[in-house]
Amino acid sequence: MEINVLNIKGQETGRKVTLNESVFGIEPNDHVIYLAVKQYLADRRQGTAKAKERSEHAGSTRKLIRQKGGGGARRGDINSPVLVGGGRAFGPKPRDYSFKLNKKVKVLARKGALAYKVQEDAIMVLEDFTFEAPKTKDFINITKNLKVEGRKLLLVLPESNKNVYLSARNLQKAEVMTAQTLNTYKILNADVLVMTENALKIVEENLVK
């Protein structure tokens, strides 16, 4: 599949790039994509939720009532989970939610996510560019020129560019990433995926290995 290369003014440069069929033309595997997204979101969880058990509460350990003969349920101290102000039974504890996913599975998931973007006609290729200084106005002009203003935009660069990153940082619906850090969740979360020419080459090299 061929796609036109645009400049930051939204004009065609007269060049075309051919998308690698083994990356952008595969049949997406929804279950693999689900696992990759699940892993990404699990890695973001802090896992710091904690509730005090009865042994951690500050309170007397004196037995409140006798064990038998009272006509009621047996209970221990005032920290019992059945009493108001007592400890919590089976409450949350700090834990690590992350889990391992094979490298080949994550690669297949990224390929599937990119294939979906091609099917949705939601991929654009820009010629490589940079900003002389961080200017949000310049980045907004690019979104207007590409006619993607108001949509979730993910711009993929070949390497980190501080000026471009800072120019997009204040925009709620725009995000800038490098080709090396591109992941399945970010691809699917964007309405439009915009890659520079060199970023596209890096993405294809990483996924064809």
C-alpha positions as CSV (number, residue, x, y, z in Angstrom):
1,M,0.0,0.0,0.0
2,E,1.3,3.4,-1.0
3,I,0.7,6.6,1.0
4,N,1.5,10.2,0.1
5,V,4.2,12.1,2.0
6,L,3.0,15.4,3.3
7,N,4.8,18.5,4.6
8,I,3.9,20.4,7.7
9,K,1.7,22.7,5.6
10,G,-0.5,19.7,4.7
11,Q,0.6,19.7,1.1
12,E,1.7,16.7,-0.9
13,T,5.5,16.6,-1.5
14,G,5.2,14.5,-4.6
15,R,6.8,11.5,-2.9
16,K,5.1,8.3,-1.8
17,V,6.1,5.6,0.7
18,T,5.1,2.0,0.5
19,L,3.9,0.5,3.8
20,N,5.3,-2.9,4.6
21,E,2.6,-5.5,4.1
22,S,4.1,-7.7,6.8
23,V,3.5,-4.9,9.3
24,F,0.5,-2.9,8.1
25,G,-1.2,-5.5,6.0
26,I,-1.7,-8.4,8.5
27,E,-5.0,-9.7,9.9
28,P,-5.2,-8.2,13.4
29,N,-5.4,-10.7,16.3
30,D,-7.8,-9.1,18.7
31,H,-6.9,-11.4,21.7
32,V,-3.2,-10.5,21.4
33,I,-4.0,-6.8,21.2
34,Y,-6.2,-7.2,24.3
35,L,-3.3,-8.8,26.2
36,A,-0.8,-6.0,25.2
37,V,-3.3,-3.3,26.2
38,K,-4.0,-5.1,29.5
39,Q,-0.3,-5.4,30.3
40,Y,0.3,-1.7,29.5
41,L,-2.6,-0.6,31.8
42,A,-1.5,-3.1,34.5
43,D,2.1,-1.7,34.5
44,R,0.6,1.8,35.1
45,R,-1.2,0.7,38.3
46,Q,0.5,1.8,41.5
47,G,-0.8,-1.1,43.6
48,T,-0.6,0.9,46.8
49,A,-4.2,0.3,48.1
50,K,-4.0,-0.8,51.7
51,A,-6.6,-1.5,54.4
52,K,-5.8,-2.2,58.1
53,E,-6.4,-5.6,59.4
54,R,-7.6,-6.2,63.0
55,S,-4.0,-6.7,64.2
56,E,-3.0,-3.3,62.8
57,H,-5.7,-1.2,64.6
58,A,-5.0,0.7,67.7
59,G,-7.3,-0.7,70.3
60,S,-7.5,-2.9,73.4
61,T,-7.1,-6.6,72.9
62,R,-9.3,-7.4,75.9
63,K,-12.0,-9.9,75.2
64,L,-15.3,-8.0,75.2
65,I,-17.7,-10.7,76.4
66,R,-17.3,-14.2,77.6
67,Q,-17.1,-17.0,75.1
68,K,-20.3,-18.8,76.0
69,G,-23.5,-18.3,77.8
70,G,-24.2,-14.7,76.7
71,G,-26.8,-15.7,74.2
72,G,-25.0,-13.9,71.3
73,A,-22.2,-14.5,68.8
74,R,-18.6,-15.1,70.0
75,R,-16.4,-12.2,69.5
76,G,-12.9,-11.2,70.5
77,D,-11.5,-7.7,71.0
78,I,-12.9,-4.4,69.8
79,N,-10.8,-4.6,66.7
80,S,-13.0,-7.4,65.3
81,P,-14.1,-6.9,61.6
82,V,-17.7,-7.4,62.6
83,L,-17.6,-4.2,64.8
84,V,-17.8,-0.6,63.6
85,G,-14.2,0.8,63.7
86,G,-12.7,-2.6,63.6
87,G,-10.2,-4.0,61.1
88,R,-11.2,-5.0,57.6
89,A,-11.4,-8.7,56.7
90,F,-9.6,-9.6,53.5
91,G,-8.9,-6.0,52.6
92,P,-6.5,-4.9,49.8
93,K,-2.8,-5.1,50.3
94,P,0.0,-3.5,48.3
95,R,0.8,-5.6,45.2
96,D,2.4,-5.6,41.8
97,Y,-0.1,-5.9,39.0
98,S,2.4,-6.2,36.2
99,F,2.8,-9.4,34.3
100,K,5.1,-10.8,31.6
101,L,4.2,-10.9,27.9
102,N,6.4,-12.5,25.3
103,K,8.2,-10.2,23.0
104,K,6.7,-11.8,19.9
105,V,3.2,-11.4,21.3
106,K,3.8,-7.6,21.8
107,V,5.2,-7.2,18.3
108,L,2.2,-9.0,16.8
109,A,-0.1,-6.8,18.9
110,R,1.6,-3.6,17.5
111,K,1.3,-4.9,14.0
112,G,-2.4,-5.6,14.5
113,A,-2.9,-2.1,15.9
114,L,-1.2,-0.5,13.0
115,A,-3.2,-2.7,10.6
116,Y,-6.4,-1.4,12.1
117,K,-5.2,2.2,11.6
118,V,-4.6,1.5,7.9
119,Q,-8.1,0.0,7.6
120,E,-9.5,3.1,9.2
121,D,-7.4,5.3,6.9
122,A,-6.0,7.0,10.0
123,I,-2.3,7.0,9.2
124,M,-0.4,10.0,7.8
125,V,3.3,10.3,6.8
126,L,5.1,13.6,7.2
127,E,8.4,14.6,5.9
128,D,10.9,15.1,8.8
129,F,10.7,18.5,10.5
130,T,11.8,20.3,13.6
131,F,11.0,23.6,15.4
132,E,13.6,26.2,16.1
133,A,11.9,26.9,19.4
134,P,9.0,25.5,21.4
135,K,5.8,27.1,20.1
136,T,2.4,25.6,20.8
137,K,0.9,27.8,18.0
138,D,3.2,26.2,15.4
139,F,2.0,22.7,16.4
140,I,-1.6,23.8,16.3
141,N,-1.0,25.1,12.8
142,I,0.2,21.7,11.8
143,T,-3.0,20.1,13.1
144,K,-5.0,22.6,11.1
145,N,-3.0,22.0,8.0
146,L,-3.5,18.3,8.3
147,K,-7.2,18.8,9.0
148,V,-7.0,16.8,12.2
149,E,-7.7,19.6,14.7
150,G,-9.9,18.5,17.6
151,R,-9.0,14.8,17.1
152,K,-6.7,12.7,19.2
153,L,-3.3,13.0,17.5
154,L,-0.3,10.8,18.1
155,L,2.9,12.1,16.4
156,V,5.7,9.6,16.1
157,L,9.3,11.0,15.7
158,P,12.5,9.1,14.9
159,E,14.2,10.4,18.0
160,S,13.4,12.7,20.9
161,N,12.9,16.3,19.9
162,K,12.5,18.7,22.9
163,N,11.1,21.6,20.9
164,V,8.4,19.5,19.2
165,Y,7.6,17.8,22.5
166,L,7.2,21.0,24.4
167,S,5.1,22.5,21.6
168,A,2.5,19.8,22.0
169,R,2.6,19.3,25.8
170,N,-0.1,21.8,26.6
171,L,-2.5,20.3,24.0
172,Q,-5.0,17.9,25.5
173,K,-5.6,15.9,22.4
174,A,-2.0,15.7,21.1
175,E,0.9,13.5,22.1
176,V,4.4,13.1,20.8
177,M,6.4,9.8,21.0
178,T,9.5,8.3,19.5
179,A,9.4,5.3,17.3
180,Q,11.2,3.2,19.9
181,T,8.6,3.8,22.6
182,L,5.6,3.3,20.4
183,N,3.2,0.8,21.9
184,T,-0.2,-0.9,21.1
185,Y,-2.2,1.1,23.6
186,K,-1.0,4.5,22.3
187,I,-1.7,3.5,18.7
188,L,-5.3,2.4,19.4
189,N,-6.0,5.4,21.7
190,A,-5.2,7.9,19.0
191,D,-7.8,8.9,16.3
192,V,-5.0,9.8,13.9
193,L,-1.4,8.4,13.8
194,V,1.1,10.7,12.2
195,M,4.6,9.4,11.5
196,T,7.6,11.2,10.0
197,E,9.4,9.3,7.2
198,N,12.4,8.3,9.3
199,A,10.1,7.2,12.2
200,L,8.2,5.0,9.8
201,K,11.4,3.3,8.8
202,I,12.4,2.7,12.4
203,V,8.9,1.3,13.2
204,E,9.1,-1.1,10.3
205,E,12.6,-2.2,11.1
206,N,11.6,-2.9,14.7
207,L,8.6,-5.0,13.8
208,V,10.0,-6.9,10.8
209,K,12.9,-8.4,12.8
